[in-house]
Every structure is written in C-alpha cells, then in structure tokens.
Amino acid sequence: MRRVHVFISGEVVGVFFRSFIENNAIRLGIKGWVRNIEDDEIEAVFEGKDHAIDKIIELCKDGPASADVESIEIDEGIYSGEFLDFRVKSWFF
C-alpha cells in the first residue's frame, strides 16, 4: 500500500479536473481527497495499492480533455489507512 501527496498546476481549475480525479480514484479503489488550492493548482492525497497509485498519477499528468497540466509534484508519504473513501474537498483558504 502506498500514499502520495500530489500538487498539479496549470489550467486545472474550472475544467472538471477534481471530478475527473474523483471518478478515477473511486474506480481504482483509491482513498483520500482532492481540492483546489489556487486559481491554477490542485492538491490531492491518494492512498491505495501501488498499481492504482501509479495509474492515478499518470491520469493526473494529463487530466480531462479540457485541462492543460503544466507540472505535477509528487511527495511520497507513509501509508496510514486513515481514509474511508475518496472525496472532493472545498477550496483551501
């Protein structure tokens, strides 16, 4: 099992990126959350099986068709098992 903390920047807000991530995370059995943190950045925490985490990271690199991902930062963490599901969180202020 694996945990990653991801920051995605570019044209990623207002293009259904969070919904795209939520749908794919649920499909892959990943737990955690995703949220907008700025006008051009999204933050997510993913926990799940190694192959599922690899897949969601690949999906984050492209996003939905309407997105334009400029960069992605991935920080490996320690798996905690703290999440029961995957959620979209509200804006970070």
Backbone as JSON Lines, residues from 0, in Angstrom:
{"i":0,"aa":"M","n":[0.85,-1.18,0.0],"ca":[0.0,0.0,0.0],"c":[0.9,1.24,0.0]}
{"i":1,"aa":"R","n":[0.36,2.3,-0.54],"ca":[1.17,3.5,-0.79],"c":[0.35,4.76,-0.57]}
{"i":2,"aa":"R","n":[1.05,5.84,-0.19],"ca":[0.43,7.15,-0.03],"c":[1.27,8.18,-0.78]}
{"i":3,"aa":"V","n":[0.58,9.04,-1.54],"ca":[1.26,10.15,-2.2],"c":[0.46,11.43,-2.0]}
{"i":4,"aa":"H","n":[1.19,12.53,-1.92],"ca":[0.61,13.88,-1.83],"c":[1.01,14.57,-3.12]}
{"i":5,"aa":"V","n":[0.03,15.02,-3.88],"ca":[0.26,15.49,-5.24],"c":[-0.21,16.94,-5.4]}
{"i":6,"aa":"F","n":[0.6,17.73,-6.11],"ca":[0.24,19.1,-6.48],"c":[0.29,19.19,-8.0]}
{"i":7,"aa":"I","n":[-0.82,19.62,-8.59],"ca":[-0.94,19.7,-10.05],"c":[-1.2,21.16,-10.41]}
{"i":8,"aa":"S","n":[-0.39,21.7,-11.32],"ca":[-0.61,23.1,-11.7],"c":[-0.75,23.24,-13.21]}
{"i":9,"aa":"G","n":[-1.35,24.36,-13.58],"ca":[-1.64,24.65,-14.98],"c":[-3.08,25.11,-15.09]}
{"i":10,"aa":"E","n":[-3.69,24.85,-16.22],"ca":[-5.1,25.17,-16.38],"c":[-5.9,23.96,-15.89]}
{"i":11,"aa":"V","n":[-6.07,23.9,-14.56],"ca":[-6.67,22.73,-13.93],"c":[-7.89,23.05,-13.07]}
{"i":12,"aa":"V","n":[-8.18,24.32,-12.9],"ca":[-9.34,24.74,-12.11],"c":[-10.43,25.22,-13.07]}
{"i":13,"aa":"G","n":[-11.66,24.78,-12.83],"ca":[-12.78,25.17,-13.69],"c":[-12.91,24.32,-14.93]}
{"i":14,"aa":"V","n":[-12.22,23.18,-14.96],"ca":[-12.26,22.3,-16.14],"c":[-12.67,20.87,-15.75]}
{"i":15,"aa":"F","n":[-13.32,20.75,-14.59],"ca":[-13.8,19.46,-14.08],"c":[-12.67,18.5,-13.71]}
{"i":16,"aa":"F","n":[-11.51,19.05,-13.37],"ca":[-10.36,18.22,-13.0],"c":[-10.64,17.44,-11.72]}
{"i":17,"aa":"R","n":[-11.21,18.11,-10.71],"ca":[-11.49,17.41,-9.45],"c":[-12.47,16.26,-9.66]}
{"i":18,"aa":"S","n":[-13.49,16.46,-10.44],"ca":[-14.45,15.39,-10.73],"c":[-13.78,14.25,-11.49]}
{"i":19,"aa":"F","n":[-12.9,14.61,-12.42],"ca":[-12.14,13.62,-13.18],"c":[-11.31,12.75,-12.23]}
{"i":20,"aa":"I","n":[-10.63,13.41,-11.29],"ca":[-9.81,12.69,-10.32],"c":[-10.68,11.85,-9.4]}
{"i":21,"aa":"E","n":[-11.76,12.41,-8.91],"ca":[-12.65,11.68,-8.01],"c":[-13.19,10.41,-8.69]}
{"i":22,"aa":"N","n":[-13.69,10.54,-9.89],"ca":[-14.25,9.38,-10.6],"c":[-13.21,8.29,-10.82]}
{"i":23,"aa":"N","n":[-12.01,8.69,-11.21],"ca":[-10.96,7.7,-11.45],"c":[-10.43,7.1,-10.15]}
{"i":24,"aa":"A","n":[-10.32,7.89,-9.12],"ca":[-9.86,7.36,-7.83],"c":[-10.85,6.31,-7.31]}
{"i":25,"aa":"I","n":[-12.12,6.61,-7.37],"ca":[-13.14,5.65,-6.93],"c":[-13.07,4.38,-7.77]}
{"i":26,"aa":"R","n":[-12.95,4.53,-9.06],"ca":[-12.85,3.39,-9.97],"c":[-11.64,2.51,-9.65]}
{"i":27,"aa":"L","n":[-10.54,3.14,-9.24],"ca":[-9.31,2.41,-8.95],"c":[-9.22,1.93,-7.5]}
{"i":28,"aa":"G","n":[-10.21,2.26,-6.68],"ca":[-10.2,1.84,-5.28],"c":[-9.28,2.65,-4.4]}
{"i":29,"aa":"I","n":[-9.0,3.88,-4.8],"ca":[-8.12,4.77,-4.06],"c":[-8.93,5.57,-3.05]}
{"i":30,"aa":"K","n":[-8.35,5.77,-1.88],"ca":[-8.96,6.59,-0.83],"c":[-8.18,7.89,-0.71]}
{"i":31,"aa":"G","n":[-8.83,8.94,-0.19],"ca":[-8.16,10.22,0.02],"c":[-9.04,11.38,-0.34]}
{"i":32,"aa":"W","n":[-8.43,12.43,-0.91],"ca":[-9.18,13.63,-1.26],"c":[-8.46,14.44,-2.33]}
{"i":33,"aa":"V","n":[-9.22,15.39,-2.91],"ca":[-8.69,16.33,-3.89],"c":[-9.37,17.68,-3.65]}
{"i":34,"aa":"R","n":[-8.63,18.78,-3.87],"ca":[-9.21,20.12,-3.72],"c":[-8.43,21.14,-4.54]}
{"i":35,"aa":"N","n":[-9.09,22.26,-4.87],"ca":[-8.43,23.41,-5.47],"c":[-7.71,24.14,-4.35]}
{"i":36,"aa":"I","n":[-6.51,24.63,-4.62],"ca":[-5.83,25.45,-3.61],"c":[-5.49,26.83,-4.13]}
{"i":37,"aa":"E","n":[-5.52,27.03,-5.43],"ca":[-5.32,28.34,-6.04],"c":[-6.05,28.33,-7.37]}
{"i":38,"aa":"D","n":[-6.0,29.44,-8.08],"ca":[-6.66,29.52,-9.37],"c":[-6.04,28.6,-10.4]}
{"i":39,"aa":"D","n":[-4.82,28.14,-10.15],"ca":[-4.14,27.3,-11.13],"c":[-3.48,26.08,-10.5]}
{"i":40,"aa":"E","n":[-3.99,25.64,-9.35],"ca":[-3.36,24.49,-8.69],"c":[-4.37,23.63,-7.94]}
{"i":41,"aa":"I","n":[-4.13,22.34,-8.01],"ca":[-4.96,21.35,-7.32],"c":[-4.04,20.51,-6.45]}
{"i":42,"aa":"E","n":[-4.56,20.16,-5.28],"ca":[-3.82,19.32,-4.33],"c":[-4.63,18.06,-4.1]}
{"i":43,"aa":"A","n":[-3.94,16.92,-3.97],"ca":[-4.63,15.66,-3.69],"c":[-3.76,14.76,-2.83]}
{"i":44,"aa":"V","n":[-4.42,13.94,-2.04],"ca":[-3.76,12.88,-1.28],"c":[-4.41,11.58,-1.7]}
{"i":45,"aa":"F","n":[-3.59,10.63,-2.13],"ca":[-4.08,9.33,-2.58],"c":[-3.47,8.23,-1.72]}
{"i":46,"aa":"E","n":[-4.3,7.28,-1.3],"ca":[-3.82,6.08,-0.63],"c":[-4.45,4.87,-1.32]}
{"i":47,"aa":"G","n":[-3.63,3.86,-1.58],"ca":[-4.14,2.66,-2.21],"c":[-3.04,1.73,-2.63]}
{"i":48,"aa":"K","n":[-3.4,0.75,-3.42],"ca":[-2.44,-0.22,-3.93],"c":[-1.46,0.46,-4.88]}
{"i":49,"aa":"D","n":[-0.24,-0.06,-4.91],"ca":[0.82,0.54,-5.72],"c":[0.41,0.77,-7.17]}
{"i":50,"aa":"H","n":[-0.17,-0.24,-7.81],"ca":[-0.53,-0.11,-9.23],"c":[-1.62,0.93,-9.43]}
{"i":51,"aa":"A","n":[-2.54,1.05,-8.47],"ca":[-3.61,2.06,-8.57],"c":[-3.03,3.47,-8.41]}
{"i":52,"aa":"I","n":[-2.08,3.63,-7.51],"ca":[-1.45,4.94,-7.32],"c":[-0.66,5.32,-8.58]}
{"i":53,"aa":"D","n":[0.06,4.37,-9.15],"ca":[0.78,4.65,-10.4],"c":[-0.18,5.1,-11.49]}
{"i":54,"aa":"K","n":[-1.32,4.46,-11.59],"ca":[-2.32,4.79,-12.62],"c":[-2.91,6.19,-12.39]}
{"i":55,"aa":"I","n":[-3.28,6.52,-11.14],"ca":[-3.89,7.83,-10.89],"c":[-2.87,8.94,-11.14]}
{"i":56,"aa":"I","n":[-1.6,8.7,-10.85],"ca":[-0.56,9.69,-11.13],"c":[-0.47,9.92,-12.64]}
{"i":57,"aa":"E","n":[-0.5,8.86,-13.41],"ca":[-0.48,9.0,-14.87],"c":[-1.69,9.79,-15.37]}
{"i":58,"aa":"L","n":[-2.84,9.53,-14.78],"ca":[-4.05,10.26,-15.17],"c":[-3.94,11.74,-14.8]}
{"i":59,"aa":"C","n":[-3.31,12.04,-13.67],"ca":[-3.13,13.43,-13.23],"c":[-2.22,14.21,-14.18]}
{"i":60,"aa":"K","n":[-1.31,13.53,-14.84],"ca":[-0.37,14.2,-15.74],"c":[-1.08,14.78,-16.97]}
{"i":61,"aa":"D","n":[-2.22,14.2,-17.33],"ca":[-2.98,14.7,-18.48],"c":[-4.28,15.37,-18.07]}
{"i":62,"aa":"G","n":[-4.99,14.77,-17.12],"ca":[-6.28,15.31,-16.69],"c":[-7.34,15.13,-17.76]}
{"i":63,"aa":"P","n":[-8.48,15.77,-17.56],"ca":[-9.53,15.7,-18.57],"c":[-9.12,16.48,-19.82]}
{"i":64,"aa":"A","n":[-9.85,16.27,-20.9],"ca":[-9.5,16.9,-22.19],"c":[-9.42,18.42,-22.11]}
{"i":65,"aa":"S","n":[-10.21,19.03,-21.25],"ca":[-10.25,20.49,-21.15],"c":[-9.12,21.08,-20.3]}
{"i":66,"aa":"A","n":[-8.31,20.25,-19.67],"ca":[-7.22,20.71,-18.81],"c":[-5.92,20.87,-19.58]}
{"i":67,"aa":"D","n":[-5.03,21.67,-19.02],"ca":[-3.68,21.82,-19.57],"c":[-2.71,21.76,-18.38]}
{"i":68,"aa":"V","n":[-2.2,20.57,-18.08],"ca":[-1.32,20.38,-16.94],"c":[0.08,20.86,-17.31]}
{"i":69,"aa":"E","n":[0.61,21.77,-16.49],"ca":[1.95,22.29,-16.72],"c":[2.98,21.55,-15.89]}
{"i":70,"aa":"S","n":[2.62,21.2,-14.64],"ca":[3.57,20.47,-13.8],"c":[2.82,19.66,-12.75]}
{"i":71,"aa":"I","n":[3.51,18.64,-12.26],"ca":[2.97,17.8,-11.2],"c":[4.1,17.5,-10.23]}
{"i":72,"aa":"E","n":[3.84,17.73,-8.95],"ca":[4.82,17.44,-7.9],"c":[4.26,16.29,-7.08]}
{"i":73,"aa":"I","n":[5.06,15.28,-6.84],"ca":[4.61,14.09,-6.11],"c":[5.51,13.88,-4.91]}
{"i":74,"aa":"D","n":[4.92,13.89,-3.73],"ca":[5.65,13.61,-2.5],"c":[5.17,12.28,-1.94]}
{"i":75,"aa":"E","n":[6.09,11.34,-1.81],"ca":[5.77,10.04,-1.23],"c":[5.57,10.21,0.28]}
{"i":76,"aa":"G","n":[4.59,9.52,0.8],"ca":[4.33,9.58,2.23],"c":[4.27,8.18,2.82]}
{"i":77,"aa":"I","n":[3.86,8.12,4.06],"ca":[3.71,6.84,4.75],"c":[2.23,6.48,4.77]}
{"i":78,"aa":"Y","n":[1.91,5.32,4.25],"ca":[0.53,4.86,4.21],"c":[-0.04,4.83,5.63]}
{"i":79,"aa":"S","n":[-1.23,5.42,5.8],"ca":[-1.84,5.47,7.13],"c":[-3.16,4.72,7.23]}
{"i":80,"aa":"G","n":[-3.85,4.55,6.1],"ca":[-5.15,3.9,6.13],"c":[-6.23,4.74,6.79]}
{"i":81,"aa":"E","n":[-6.01,6.05,6.87],"ca":[-6.92,6.93,7.6],"c":[-8.21,7.26,6.84]}
{"i":82,"aa":"F","n":[-8.25,7.03,5.54],"ca":[-9.41,7.43,4.75],"c":[-10.38,6.27,4.53]}
{"i":83,"aa":"L","n":[-11.66,6.59,4.59],"ca":[-12.7,5.59,4.35],"c":[-13.17,5.59,2.9]}
{"i":84,"aa":"D","n":[-12.94,6.71,2.21],"ca":[-13.42,6.87,0.84],"c":[-12.6,7.92,0.13]}
{"i":85,"aa":"F","n":[-13.05,8.36,-1.03],"ca":[-12.39,9.44,-1.75],"c":[-13.38,10.59,-1.84]}
{"i":86,"aa":"R","n":[-12.9,11.81,-1.55],"ca":[-13.79,12.98,-1.53],"c":[-13.17,14.19,-2.23]}
{"i":87,"aa":"V","n":[-14.05,15.04,-2.72],"ca":[-13.67,16.36,-3.2],"c":[-13.86,17.3,-2.02]}
{"i":88,"aa":"K","n":[-12.8,17.99,-1.64],"ca":[-12.86,18.95,-0.53],"c":[-13.08,20.35,-1.11]}
{"i":89,"aa":"S","n":[-13.56,21.25,-0.26],"ca":[-13.79,22.62,-0.69],"c":[-12.47,23.37,-0.81]}
{"i":90,"aa":"W","n":[-12.53,24.56,-1.37],"ca":[-11.36,25.41,-1.58],"c":[-10.56,25.57,-0.31]}
{"i":91,"aa":"F","n":[-9.26,25.7,-0.46],"ca":[-8.33,25.93,0.65],"c":[-8.08,27.43,0.75]}
{"i":92,"aa":"F","n":[-8.45,28.01,1.88],"ca":[-8.17,29.44,2.13],"c":[-7.65,29.61,3.52]}
